[in-house]
Amino acid sequence: MQKVGFFKSIHVKIVLIYILLILLAMQIIGLYFARELEQTLKESFTTSIKERVNLVEYSVREELIKPRGEEDPTVEQSLRTVLYSIRSVDINEIRVIDTNFRILATSETNNQSIVGQRSTNDLVKQSISSETPFDTISLDRQSGDRIWVLSSPIMDKGKILGTIYLESNIESVFKQMNEINRILAGGTALSLVITVILGALIAQTITRPISDMRRQAQSMAKGNFSRKVRVYGNDEIGQLAIAFNHLTNRLQEAQSTTEGERRKLASVLSNMTDGVIATDRKGRIILINDPALRLLRVPSEMVIHRPISSVLGIDLQFAFEDLIHMKDSINLDFSTPDRPYILRANFSVIQKETGFVNGLITVLHDNTEQEKIDMERREFVANVSHELRTPLTTMRSYLEALADGAWQDQDLAPSFLNVTQTETERMIRLVNDLLQLSKMDSRSYDLNREFVEFNKFFNRIIDRFEMSKSQQVHFQRLLPDAQFFVEIDTDKLTQVIDNIISNALKYSPDGGNIRFGIIVQGGFLKVMVSDDGMGIPKENVERIFDRFYRVDRARARSMGGSGLGLAIAREMIEAHGGAIWAESEEGHGTTVFFTLPFELDEAGEWD
């Protein structure tokens, strides 16, 4: 690590910050103080002059309106006497000018020649024409000093008689301000000197432990965790040094743990049967294990640092941003005309604690056999549905006719017909279930949705089963009093609940309990149906919603089950925007849950 330059060091920066803060504060205070003081001095000066002008105005007005005889002095003489009486150091000159802009008198003895002449001063013209006083600050042409000029109209009973033009020496005010500014500048310079000294001392107490921590960080970067930072005190910097030493110990432990985990991860990746691919935040491959190379049938040098969408052959359908938000797995079809070859890809985002996407993990699995099985199963469902429905329906009609009396042998025929009819009905149910699943797979069905109050709807179904049950099973309703409104296809959801309750009744022993419950969970209605039956082995719980799957095949077949009821229930619940699952323990019964989006009227829970 290169050495920090003098002007870039934190020591110098802290001193500069102190200096700049003091300088800024002094400048702000000085500017505000100077501006306000200057304004106050100017207002005081002008107010004093205006008060004296008001006295002069009264005397001049009296002289202008005074009737005169032949022996009385002229207006010009009277006005000159008045103006001579108010001369002072502050007032340079004062003139009286009539409405014709003629100068009647002036207080300047050396400037009496202008008496009787017309005044060309713009301030005088504005004052007379607008009958309003005007003032301004200008420069004296002879001395170069600033003077304050005032032109105040002389009014009598609403009529203008003339104006008083005055020039006063305001330069003294600005000289006072210059002296004050000089004092402020000296104080600022002294403050800066003191600030530099104090700043250097304070900065040293801060930068010394920081320099120690910088050297420790350099040692840690080289892998040396034995060095410790010296603690100079118990202030924030001292606490930081203690925390830094603690961090050193934790990093040493974390490094050891990380190294062990890295070795474990490398071992796991190399021995996995599934392929694993990791990318950086731009979607370029940075890690791939041997099973993934075998599944993709490419050497590692051809995929490292290449975009993952290109390596998987999906760059035309998906960009890397699409894969980041991919929730479901996708199939990668590498089939040839001679041999099918399909991989399933699952994507998981690598995120930091801040939520920032740091990369993508892709898991590859050979899904060729599963796809083949699913295809064969779908073909089987379609073939059975089309091939068996018509003859089975004809058989049912024929047997019903026989059961009505078209039979001869009174000993064997009834028993034969009963068994045949039972089996026929079972096969027709199978065909109907298969057709329903086929429609759901193709999404060729519509939901006739309507808003219903679910508690009332659920209770009606439970009542029907409770009145018609033949075995000694007790129903327990753990339902809240609140109203929950759901938008559902009542026929299809009735079929779902019928199937779940029927299964609970089939597998419940005499004297057992079936419990029904509803709770609210995350904007969904969570419905429960629980029994005290024989339960399901843990490894088979997730498979009971698969098509044709039966936990106890012999018992399910004897009870008329087709293995499709829960598969149909899952499709219908998912079509309503919900989810269905089961929880079970072998020998302790099974609980089936499903969720539905709802609108809450009054919330409630079951215990």
Summary of the structure (lengths in Angstrom):
residues: 607
radius of gyration: 51.5
end to end distance: 64.0
largest distance: 171.5
contacts: 1688
relative contact order: 0.05
helix: 51%
strand: 20%
